[in-house]
Amino acid sequence: MAEIIQEEKRQKGGKKRPRRGVARVDMTPMVDLMALLLTFFMLTTAFSKPKVMVITMPEKEDKPHDQPKIAANRTLNILLGDSDRVYYYMGVADPNKPPLPALIPTNFSKDGLQKILLEKNKDLFTKIAEYKEARLKGKIVVADTTADDYIKQLKIDDKVGPIVLIKPDAKAKYKDVVAAINEMAICNIASYAIVDLSPTEKEMLKSAPR
Amino acid sequence: MPKIKSVARSPHVDMTPMVDLFTLLLTFFLLTAVFIPMEPAQITIPTSVSAKSVPDHNLMTIYIAPNKKIFFNYDNGQDTSYHYRAQLLEDMGKQYGIKFTPAEIKHFSNAGTFGLPMKDMKAWLNVKNAKDAEQMQTGIPMDSLDNQLAWWVRMARTVNPYAEVAIKADGDVEFPVIKKVLDLVQSNGVNRFDFITTYDKEEVGLNDLPK
């Protein structure tokens, strides 16, 4: 108890008057309860809501149709293997047109995949980064939605940046695929897709250096 | 000089400021509380730079646990007048020829995430013991013979055509499993997915461009 009630000395003799009590409420139980509730709420509250990464996949069609033609010199293939292995190569691996391109091992670090993507996407990345910086410094004052639309248009208009094909192997982990898509977002890659490996690429991945 | 006598006082501490502070904090936590939802499995989600929050409503979430069990969650709609979950269970019951009682439907409305075959659904909704209920969560079947997940997705889209699809998968699950789920959802006319990730800030500016 935080409060010790002292017994006051009664006056000698005289009438027994009802002593005027001090209007003091013992608040200890209330504080106890509040501390308990407070702890409960603090522990159960989810402060950081999880985030989402929005992915739009190309529509599936029942009828097989012509694959959209992609300029081979703009194509950057990212192959994801088991145990977090990442490889890339430029162009198309066509078994009818040897030699096959060599797989270059890389990783998801700043000096790995990101460096290559930034190099290939320099043009568009600079445009977007400059626009964002100008907004940040207050040189351009527009609403967020307008800015998003502007960046989207920049991406659509881009004609030189890489077209990235993310090709996960049967043993590739989900987190690697997410990491690859994440790099696309960081490097402002205009067009990318998740594609299945071709048989040739499967062979290439098998014989790739570990 | 007379000695100064210290008067013996009751060791009473004034707790009013403390109570004030506690009340303030308690009110704050009460009002801002968004409870960590109970989840059927421990799922470690990957990180990304995306800062977009998970929508609160019009959402179906497909959970893929590390052991490849599939769980499903669906929200009740923007306010209490929608009853999307109740409608979903009734429709699924019709599909699988199971009739649910109003009490079962009510229980389902508040049940949160679930992952079990339809044949166990009735039993699961009547189980009193939370531990037993958890044991019954064996994952939603997704094989080609008995693709119940496809029906859940289809019915959920019928009940609420605005429902988005979120995927909450463990980072260590092999991608073909995810791909199978994505294909299944795509065959129900959804081409947009929300991959649930944790936010991890990574800024790359003009200075990072390779020279």
Interface residues (C-beta under 8 A of the other chain):
Chain A: A2 E3 I4 I5 Q6 M27 T28 M30 V31 M34 A35 L37 L38 F41 M42 T44 T45 A46 S48 K49 P50 K51 V52 M53 V54 I55 T56 M57 P58 E59 K60 L80 K110 Q114 K115 L118 E119 K122 F125 T126 A129 E130 E133 P168 D169 A170 K171 A172 K173 Y174 K175 D176 V177 V178 A179 I181 N182 A185 I186 C187
Chain B: S10 P11 H12 V13 M15 T16 M18 V19 F22 T23 L25 L26 F29 L30 T32 A33 V34 F35 I36 P37 I45 P46 T47 S48 V49 S50 A51 K52 S53 V54 P55 I64 A166 K168 A169 D170 G171 D172 V173 E174 F175 P176 V177 I178 K179 L182 D183 Q186 S187 N191 R192 F193 D194 F195 I196 T197 T198 Y199 E202 V204 G205 L206 D208 L209 P210
